[in-house]
Amino acid sequence: MPDAVTDTHALIWYLQDDARLSPVAGQHFDDCEHDGGRIRVPSICVVEIVYLSEKGRIPTDTLDRLLEDLGAPDTVLEVVELNMPIVLELRNVSRAAVSDMPDRIIAATALYLKLPLISRDGEIQLSGLTIIW
């Protein structure tokens, strides 16, 4: 199973076992768990989950589960820190196509790593990236 990058909503729905995660996306998460693949989590996703948890937009146990999963030795999740190569890759993600800065960072991370992106976001899906949904 190939590695993939996840966006924030897909990660939240995976952690919550939420039906809004598409069957294809859910299967990709599951396959990575069982076949040794990695789900790359842009650090901005972690920031967004902290923010959404603080605002009461998602249950606080979602953040707790994420932190627990990230600390587990056998986790499928791997945080990708924002670095200069990813920042420079932002130039290849059209602001007109993907207007939200966190989404642009997530898309740039997928471009930089040359991996598909697990995302339901309509703007990202139209950006030309390889999407799993």
KEPA-606973 format. One record per residue (C-alpha): chain; residue in three letters; x, y, z. Coordinates in steps of 0.5 Angstrom, whole numbers, plus 500, padded with zeros to 3 digits. Example, Ala and Ser with C-alpha at 12.3 -4.5 7.8 and 13.67 -1.06 7.14 Angstrom:
% KEPA-606973
REC  ch   aa   c1   c2   c3
REC   A  ALA  525  491  516
REC   A  SER  527  498  514
END
This chain:
% KEPA-606973
REC  ch   aa   c1   c2   c3
REC   A  MET  500  500  500
REC   A  PRO  503  507  498
REC   A  ASP  504  512  503
REC   A  ALA  499  518  503
REC   A  VAL  499  525  506
REC   A  THR  492  527  510
REC   A  ASP  488  533  510
REC   A  THR  485  535  517
REC   A  HIS  478  533  516
REC   A  ALA  480  526  513
REC   A  LEU  485  525  519
REC   A  ILE  479  528  524
REC   A  TRP  474  523  521
REC   A  TYR  479  517  521
REC   A  LEU  481  518  529
REC   A  GLN  473  519  530
REC   A  ASP  471  513  526
REC   A  ASP  466  518  522
REC   A  ALA  462  515  517
REC   A  ARG  464  522  513
REC   A  LEU  471  519  511
REC   A  SER  469  516  504
REC   A  PRO  470  508  504
REC   A  VAL  476  509  499
REC   A  ALA  480  514  504
REC   A  GLY  478  509  510
REC   A  GLN  481  503  506
REC   A  HIS  487  507  505
REC   A  PHE  488  508  512
REC   A  ASP  486  501  514
REC   A  ASP  491  498  509
REC   A  CYS  497  503  511
REC   A  GLU  496  500  518
REC   A  HIS  496  493  516
REC   A  ASP  501  493  510
REC   A  GLY  506  498  513
REC   A  GLY  505  504  510
REC   A  ARG  505  511  513
REC   A  ILE  500  516  513
REC   A  ARG  504  523  513
REC   A  VAL  501  528  517
REC   A  PRO  503  536  516
REC   A  SER  504  539  522
REC   A  ILE  499  544  520
REC   A  CYS  494  539  521
REC   A  VAL  496  538  528
REC   A  VAL  495  545  529
REC   A  GLU  488  546  526
REC   A  ILE  486  540  531
REC   A  VAL  489  543  537
REC   A  TYR  485  550  535
REC   A  LEU  478  546  533
REC   A  SER  479  542  540
REC   A  GLU  480  549  543
REC   A  LYS  474  552  540
REC   A  GLY  469  546  541
REC   A  ARG  468  544  534
REC   A  ILE  471  537  535
REC   A  PRO  471  533  541
REC   A  THR  477  534  546
REC   A  ASP  478  526  545
REC   A  THR  480  527  538
REC   A  LEU  486  531  540
REC   A  ASP  488  526  545
REC   A  ARG  487  520  540
REC   A  LEU  491  524  535
REC   A  LEU  497  525  541
REC   A  GLU  496  518  543
REC   A  ASP  497  515  536
REC   A  LEU  503  519  534
REC   A  GLY  506  517  541
REC   A  ALA  505  510  539
REC   A  PRO  511  506  537
REC   A  ASP  507  502  532
REC   A  THR  503  508  529
REC   A  VAL  502  509  522
REC   A  LEU  502  516  523
REC   A  GLU  508  521  522
REC   A  VAL  508  528  523
REC   A  VAL  511  532  517
REC   A  GLU  514  539  520
REC   A  LEU  513  545  515
REC   A  ASN  520  546  513
REC   A  MET  523  551  507
REC   A  PRO  522  546  501
REC   A  ILE  515  545  503
REC   A  VAL  514  553  504
REC   A  LEU  518  554  497
REC   A  GLU  513  548  494
REC   A  LEU  507  553  496
REC   A  ARG  509  557  489
REC   A  ASN  506  551  485
REC   A  VAL  499  551  489
REC   A  SER  495  556  486
REC   A  ARG  492  561  491
REC   A  ALA  486  562  486
REC   A  ALA  485  555  486
REC   A  VAL  486  553  493
REC   A  SER  485  559  497
REC   A  ASP  486  557  505
REC   A  MET  493  557  507
REC   A  PRO  493  551  511
REC   A  ASP  490  547  505
REC   A  ARG  495  550  501
REC   A  ILE  501  548  506
REC   A  ILE  497  541  506
REC   A  ALA  497  541  498
REC   A  ALA  505  543  498
REC   A  THR  507  538  503
REC   A  ALA  504  532  498
REC   A  LEU  507  535  492
REC   A  TYR  514  536  496
REC   A  LEU  513  529  498
REC   A  LYS  510  526  491
REC   A  LEU  505  523  495
REC   A  PRO  497  522  494
REC   A  LEU  493  527  498
REC   A  ILE  487  524  502
REC   A  SER  482  529  502
REC   A  ARG  475  531  500
REC   A  ASP  476  538  500
REC   A  GLY  473  541  493
REC   A  GLU  478  546  492
REC   A  ILE  484  541  493
REC   A  GLN  481  536  489
REC   A  LEU  481  541  483
REC   A  SER  488  543  484
REC   A  GLY  491  537  480
REC   A  LEU  494  533  486
REC   A  THR  493  526  486
REC   A  ILE  487  525  491
REC   A  ILE  485  519  495
REC   A  TRP  477  520  496
END
